[in-house]
Amino acid sequence: MPPRPAPAPARDPGDLEYFAPCSLGVEAALTAELVELGARDLSTRPGGVSFRGDRRLGYLANLWLRSAVRVQDLLLRAPARGKDELYDAVYRIDWAQHMRLDQTLAVDASVRDSALTHSSFVALTVKDAIVDQFRARRGRRPSVNVNAPDLPLKVVLKADQLTIWRNLSGDSLHRRGYHALQVKSPLNEATAAGLLRLAAWDRASPLVDPMCGSGTFVIEAAMLAADRAPGLERRFAFERWPDLDAELLRTLRAEARARAKPTLPFPLEGSDRHGGAIAIARRSAEHAGVGALARFSVEDAARFTPSCAPPFTVLCNPPYGERIGEGDDLVASWRALGRFLAERCRGARAFVLCGNREMVPHLGLESGRQFSVMNGQIECRLLEYDLR
Ligand SMILES: C[S@@+](CC[C@H](N)C(=O)[O-])C[C@H]1O[C@@H](n2cnc3c(N)ncnc32)[C@H](O)[C@@H]1O
């Protein structure tokens, strides 16, 4: 029998290494959120932020982060220059600490600049090492479930250096659960929250979206201003793990619930010409627990007049033209937005998420700062218009 690899050193729950991925372009927003949560040793990279902290911070990050899509904690960092070294490294972890035999796992691997070149082979080897360890020690092996695993693992092999992470969140954090129905081009909730931060909205004055679709900006703004934790009503993968501190999570959830403000002294307003979208927005706001804080109306942007007077912040993403034949209508939409901004937003700051540069001149306004952001697969720019 080959010698067993030495067990990996035990992790210190008071000092864990985390990584939180986000959409490209909103890293600065996520970094600011993590500073507010008390994270240490932050390092911002394209598409995410690494940081250190205790177990409590990991729970808080899942409950409170708005612009992250996931929170991961590091299990192991080791060299893996070939299959055997990879297998042995994975075997060093005592997997019974992270899942029970009757639970399921899934391994998602990515590989770059390494001797092992196939991510599916790396994922398979990691999975084999885990199930082999269970079989050797317990006589049976856990199953794989790629869709809804109890233990979702993220494996990264970069320049022959292996890192194995547990995905504490499970399902992506952008799925807050409030959008029961989807409109045609909804905005990812986590990206929307990141854009609110990039726009430096003060959370204490009105925010207006004249093309709000399913209302994502307005709902995220309401949750932010009301200090309502985005993860309050959802469940996380780590709640099913053997090392869950259930008492700690209960306390953090109760604290979060107590912080949520039921009212706000200023309006958050969304409007759209499409009545079906506004019906969805209203229902989603109710589901998000902010129905009383958001106002929605059916109106064309060319005619929409917010109930509040400037100064307020405008944040919107007009249509991009993803449908063939939408061209003329698209130009009309951008002109309508231009009229709205020029005629009814004097004294406001406006931010327009643009996924189609050809449309920008139709606004008829001079933009200031620009931020590059990915909205799903679409390369966008957040354009600032200072109308004060
Ligand atoms: C890309 S979608 C916005 C998605 C939205 N951010 C969300 O969270 O679902 C663009 C929206 O602009 C609306 N729209 C287009 N032209 C408009 C106009 N002239 N006046 C008002 N709304 C308009 C469309 O109905 C659509 O809902």
The ligand as an ORCA input file, in Angstrom:
! r2SCAN-3c Opt
* xyz 0 1
  C     -32.726     46.790    -20.238
  S     -34.361     46.979    -19.670
  C     -34.177     47.488    -17.987
  C     -34.047     46.329    -17.063
  C     -34.161     46.719    -15.615
  N     -32.997     47.425    -15.128
  C     -34.480     45.542    -14.719
  O     -33.953     45.471    -13.610
  O     -35.272     44.673    -15.111
  C     -34.867     48.456    -20.470
  C     -36.266     48.907    -20.113
  O     -36.509     50.157    -20.731
  C     -37.903     50.236    -20.992
  N     -38.139     51.331    -21.988
  C     -37.695     51.395    -23.263
  N     -38.069     52.561    -23.819
  C     -38.768     53.233    -22.863
  C     -39.401     54.504    -22.832
  N     -39.414     55.312    -23.889
  N     -39.987     54.903    -21.684
  C     -40.004     54.091    -20.589
  N     -39.428     52.864    -20.587
  C     -38.818     52.451    -21.701
  C     -38.251     48.848    -21.479
  O     -39.640     48.602    -21.339
  C     -37.366     47.988    -20.562
  O     -38.108     47.540    -19.441
*
